[in-house]
Amino acid sequence: MAYKGSMKYFVLTSKGKYPFPQIINWSQASDMRKLTRNEYRELPAFFLLNAKLGMDGIFPDVIEKPVLLFSRTAMEVTALYDSDIPFLFAALFDTEKGECASYYCPVLEEEDCLAGKPGPGQRGIILDRSKMNGLPLFRVRIGLESATIIRMDLAESLLEREASGLKLKEVSVSGSSILK
């Protein structure tokens, strides 16, 4: 079903200036390739992850790499916009500093809505509105990588709640008047 709205979309990344925790054992926690809507039920309901905060490290509301993680507040806001997103629980522990934090890993839909692959010298991605379902948060695959895409209304709600660690870059959407 084509998305008829005219909402702007952004690529969601982690803010670079924050000293984010380095998650150490994420690939050993489970088979993260199963973090899809079709296979997530085969994963454990929660993960225990070792993290290194560093000297000035913080546990932000959004961690984008190596796997998308939301604080409880960010998870609750996201669930208001899409009640169908399943979340897996993750606990991050920094044993050296004796600190921990709870996170929720959203299991996102992967949409095939690229208008085309970025060409040489072209920056960013272009989404095709006619292939979109209007989800507030989803992934698109770009070659071997994937990008997390967030709709403007959800992004604004997170920013209004001062969600830390959030960085947005507007993407172009073809078939609309909001092209960059």
C-alpha positions as CSV (number, residue, x, y, z in Angstrom):
1,M,0.0,0.0,0.0
2,A,1.5,3.4,-1.0
3,Y,1.9,6.0,1.7
4,K,-0.2,9.1,0.8
5,G,1.1,11.4,3.5
6,S,3.6,14.2,3.1
7,M,5.6,13.6,6.3
8,K,9.4,14.2,6.1
9,Y,11.7,11.3,6.9
10,F,15.2,11.2,8.5
11,V,18.1,8.8,8.8
12,L,18.5,8.0,12.5
13,T,22.1,7.9,13.8
14,S,23.8,8.3,17.1
15,K,25.1,11.7,17.9
16,G,28.9,11.6,17.5
17,K,29.9,14.0,20.3
18,Y,28.5,11.8,23.1
19,P,31.0,9.3,24.6
20,F,28.7,6.3,24.0
21,P,29.2,3.0,25.7
22,Q,31.1,0.5,23.6
23,I,29.1,-2.7,23.5
24,I,31.6,-5.6,23.7
25,N,29.8,-8.9,23.3
26,W,26.8,-8.0,21.1
27,S,27.6,-10.6,18.5
28,Q,28.0,-13.3,21.0
29,A,24.8,-12.5,22.8
30,S,22.8,-14.2,20.1
31,D,22.4,-14.6,16.4
32,M,21.6,-10.9,15.6
33,R,20.8,-11.8,11.9
34,K,17.5,-13.1,13.3
35,L,16.6,-9.6,14.5
36,T,13.9,-9.4,11.8
37,R,10.1,-9.5,12.1
38,N,10.1,-13.1,10.7
39,E,12.7,-14.6,13.0
40,Y,12.9,-12.5,16.2
41,R,10.8,-15.0,18.1
42,E,13.7,-17.5,17.9
43,L,15.8,-15.0,19.9
44,P,15.8,-14.9,23.7
45,A,13.4,-12.3,25.2
46,F,16.3,-10.4,26.7
47,F,20.1,-9.9,26.3
48,L,22.8,-9.2,28.8
49,L,25.5,-7.1,27.1
50,N,28.9,-6.0,28.4
51,A,29.7,-2.4,27.8
52,K,32.6,0.0,28.4
53,L,31.5,3.5,29.3
54,G,34.9,5.1,29.3
55,M,35.8,8.0,31.6
56,D,33.0,10.4,30.6
57,G,30.6,7.8,29.1
58,I,26.9,8.0,29.4
59,F,24.0,5.7,28.7
60,P,22.0,7.8,26.1
61,D,18.4,7.3,25.2
62,V,19.2,6.1,21.7
63,I,22.1,3.8,20.7
64,E,22.2,3.1,17.0
65,K,25.3,0.9,16.6
66,P,26.0,-2.1,16.7
67,V,22.3,-2.7,17.2
68,L,19.4,-0.2,17.7
69,L,18.6,0.3,21.4
70,F,16.1,2.6,23.1
71,S,15.8,3.7,26.7
72,R,12.5,3.0,28.3
73,T,11.2,6.6,27.5
74,A,12.2,6.3,23.9
75,M,10.6,2.9,23.6
76,E,7.3,4.1,25.2
77,V,7.2,7.1,22.8
78,T,7.9,4.9,19.8
79,A,5.1,2.4,20.9
80,L,2.7,5.3,20.9
81,Y,3.3,5.8,17.2
82,D,3.4,2.1,16.2
83,S,2.0,-0.4,18.7
84,D,3.0,-3.3,16.4
85,I,6.8,-2.9,16.9
86,P,8.0,-5.7,19.1
87,F,10.8,-4.9,21.5
88,L,13.4,-7.2,23.1
89,F,14.9,-6.3,26.4
90,A,18.6,-5.6,26.8
91,A,20.6,-4.9,29.9
92,L,24.0,-3.2,29.5
93,F,26.6,-3.7,32.2
94,D,29.9,-1.9,32.7
95,T,31.4,-4.2,35.3
96,E,34.6,-2.0,35.7
97,K,32.5,1.1,36.7
98,G,29.7,-0.9,38.3
99,E,27.0,0.8,36.2
100,C,24.1,-0.6,34.2
101,A,21.2,0.5,32.1
102,S,18.1,-1.1,30.7
103,Y,17.3,-0.8,27.0
104,Y,14.8,-2.1,24.5
105,C,15.7,-3.3,21.0
106,P,13.0,-2.6,18.5
107,V,12.4,-5.2,15.8
108,L,11.9,-3.1,12.8
109,E,10.2,-3.8,9.5
110,E,12.5,-3.7,6.5
111,E,10.9,-1.7,3.7
112,D,12.0,-2.0,0.1
113,C,11.3,1.6,-0.7
114,L,14.6,3.0,-2.2
115,A,14.0,5.1,-5.3
116,G,17.4,4.0,-6.5
117,K,20.8,3.3,-5.1
118,P,23.0,6.3,-4.5
119,G,25.2,6.9,-7.5
120,P,28.8,8.0,-7.5
121,G,29.2,11.4,-5.8
122,Q,25.5,11.3,-4.7
123,R,25.1,11.7,-0.9
124,G,22.3,10.3,1.0
125,I,19.4,8.1,0.0
126,I,16.2,8.7,-1.8
127,L,13.0,7.0,-0.8
128,D,10.1,6.3,-3.1
129,R,6.9,7.4,-1.4
130,S,4.8,5.0,-3.6
131,K,6.6,2.0,-2.1
132,M,6.4,3.2,1.5
133,N,3.8,2.0,4.1
134,G,4.0,5.1,6.3
135,L,5.6,3.4,9.2
136,P,7.1,5.8,11.8
137,L,10.3,3.7,12.2
138,F,11.8,1.2,9.7
139,R,14.9,0.0,8.1
140,V,16.0,0.1,4.4
141,R,18.8,-2.0,3.1
142,I,21.5,-0.3,1.1
143,G,23.8,-3.0,-0.3
144,L,25.2,-4.9,2.7
145,E,24.4,-2.0,5.1
146,S,21.0,-0.9,6.4
147,A,19.8,2.5,7.6
148,T,17.2,3.3,10.2
149,I,14.5,5.7,8.9
150,I,12.4,7.7,11.3
151,R,9.3,9.8,10.5
152,M,9.3,13.4,11.5
153,D,6.4,13.2,14.0
154,L,8.1,10.5,16.0
155,A,11.5,12.3,15.8
156,E,9.9,15.5,17.1
157,S,8.3,13.6,20.0
158,L,11.6,12.1,21.0
159,L,13.4,15.5,20.7
160,E,10.6,17.2,22.8
161,R,11.4,14.7,25.5
162,E,15.1,15.6,25.2
163,A,16.1,12.1,24.1
164,S,19.9,12.0,24.2
165,G,22.0,10.5,21.5
166,L,19.7,11.3,18.7
167,K,21.1,12.6,15.4
168,L,18.9,13.1,12.3
169,K,19.7,13.6,8.6
170,E,16.8,14.4,6.3
171,V,16.3,12.1,3.4
172,S,14.8,12.9,0.1
173,V,11.4,11.3,-0.8
174,S,10.5,11.1,-4.5
175,G,6.9,11.7,-5.5
176,S,6.5,14.6,-3.1
177,S,7.2,18.3,-2.8
178,I,9.7,17.9,0.0
179,L,12.8,16.9,-2.0
180,K,15.9,18.6,-0.8
